[in-house]
Amino acid sequence: MLKRIIGFFVIAAVSLIGSYGINSNFFDLMTRSPIDRKLMVFFLACALTFILFMVWVDGLKTGWKWNPPRLTPDSLLDNLPGIVLAILFCLVYLRFAVTLNNFGVGQVDNLFDADVASWMRRISFEDVRDFEMRGPHPFTYFIFRPFGLTLNLFTNDPTFSAILFNALAGGLCVYLMWLLVKRKFGSKTYAFLMAFFLGASASHFCFGSVIETYIYSALVLLLFILLAEREGTSSFALVAVGVVTFGITLTNFVQNLFGFIVSRPRWKEIIRFAGWAISISLILTYLHAYFYPASKLFFLVPDVQNEDKFFLDILLLPDWMIEGRLFYLARTLLLYSVIAPKVFILTTEVGSTIPEFRFYKISPGVFHQTNYDGLGQILAIAWAILLAVSGAVFLWRLFREKKIEMPLAFALCLLFNFAIHVNYGQELFLYSPDWTYALILFAAYGLSPFAKNRLFQAAMLVFLLLLAYNQWNFMSIILRSLEEYALTLPPVIP
């Protein structure tokens, strides 16, 4: 024990000196404010200390080996329904995406606050070295650009590469849901229904088509749950996916922690997982800032202050706005992310010429929220029943059978997202892929006692077909509005 304590302090001292040297030589340390200098040295020193200490104590154990499933003709045939479904949804997303992301004007915030134009540029355009990357996305260029630039080799069109990459990510989410449910419950029909459910959710229907970061967050969050639920998954695989989650949107790593804690409730493993994932992520954050100097470091004071515009102090708001915000957040979390309601199409109300699409609007003294009518109302009632049954099954197993299973992690993910967005964000539907996967998986686990019931399967199929029809109409309304706006633009003179 004494040897380890002494070793830790020696490694910490070496790491501190190394951190100071690296920051001084590569990040212009002395030009920064005193607090930022301390933070930069501190975070890199912590990451180096943990990595070097754990390598010294544990070595590179065999638990870090990569252990992917084998791909054989039989396994491909076994998963063919999921593959076909994923391709189908990818094509559906692509059908809307080619117009939604590319209709002749710069797009920022009009599609549920999505920054379409900037993320398109970040994914597949060349001129990004000096293009800002916000702090909440610590090393997203490292994750997105290899795919975007590779697609450019085939498409020779950076715009279409970004569109295709986004649609492919949406389709892959569907396939991962198929794999997860099939492995967990042993029913291909049930897996097909739940994968269809995710793909046809309002959140994935929209952000599988509209370019932003959130469909990619959903993808890696699903992948983490798939690996955590699979027996024999190596520590390396879970840490690697945790690092990617952190790199895309750092707050989503908390959801990885929930999944890990529930699937492997052993403190040593939890500390090792969190330590390795965060330490590697910090190292990559520094590297990212070196290669892309316009990238923000999420822990520095100016970069944190830059995020203030996305926050609001709900306690300082008038009562009518607090009530409206909370009610709107709850509806978005549980309803709008699954079933698309009517959409507000705003122009002069928000001082815009290009149509802006939202699920809320504010006028003096009134917080307006969209609602359902006709088919949407029927679907919302049916979904409320499904969710209530799922919740009852979850509570039964938790309190009567004393079973701690993955639905607890999903419930914690939903509560976490609720807590974040009480004070963060404007059009909250933008963030919905961060939790829709957890909401539908919560339902999938809760409804699993009926997984092989033919009557339930038939009723679920009818529900999903009507849901897909509802979402198609929702997206078509947006598409038509943008196409009508594009017709009003003056012709481009070559």
Summary of the structure (lengths in Angstrom):
residues: 494
radius of gyration: 23.5
end to end distance: 74.9
largest distance: 76.9
contacts: 1634
relative contact order: 0.12
helix: 72%
strand: 4%
